[in-house]
């Protein structure tokens, strides 16, 4: 019973998303006010890496994010001892790589990414082919990773997702 954490993990992810929602809204507000690719790039970098730092540091320190605390689940070492900071980092290695790729798209093409050339969607027609192909590949890989995570978690007794196997971690109900 202690490994039956699927819905609690979904709830925790939702709550962590709600916690970061104001940060995203502030970013959209700043981007709209300044209408500048430079501000957008800086904000996107801050936003992406704040999320990674939150996840890695919270898991490395307490084994829980705020969402996991509320939903009463904890990430532990596979031996069910405290998770190390290295394991917390490894749990997020794929999102970290995704962020690096995402940053490259933003840095190499911020004007197209945020559509600063026009206030309508006509800027989409001017986007280079490499950008479309890259975004399709990037989005497809991200979606496939998500599916692999869910399927892996549902198909083993300890409900370990791929990132748990990478880090040598397990999520348990917090009693």
Steps between C-alpha positions, in 0.01 A plus 500: 500500500788742570601500131149575368580866434385563143209736576685665786789571263261642242350721771845608618604594145178698458558687828862575413376633165253725684783628719699601192201639309541853645865495391390419143231769507752759619725396212223539242419840650865613473529369145179683401607825669855513364429321170869413478668179389783564749259526795327185374822302481614615844161426655470159334845401625414613855163323488637170366792477738298612803274199447797264467668648809173469695459135407863394549556691824167407660541132412867504603427668833164358609413238240188704428378806317218705650253303286637170631485626860131587457425169322700302757755331279879499534784411264754267657809310397412151368609366841237737644757724665536875439542608138835665422540825309669303220197270475268802499704643211491169312120478543476827306775434244256463208307822583838673536603386150157604368554845655840533333349414159206732565741780592689446175178549304425818692852644485554427131158624395328706773320728256327210328446313824301783654367656180629852549488589133123538500214495746314231306600152389649602165850468647455122486532502120847656529642238730790308346453135410768385748299659780179312411682169461686552826184590690315197362786268598539669840126483574478138386792390718356686800160336451654153455704550818181586690327185369802286587503645852131423558513152344810405696343620823182301439678178400710424808410417858684791661351748250844623402512725194801511265647794691481290819698220331758754378542646849457183703198649675149397597192701602318384813199619692616725780358378831 
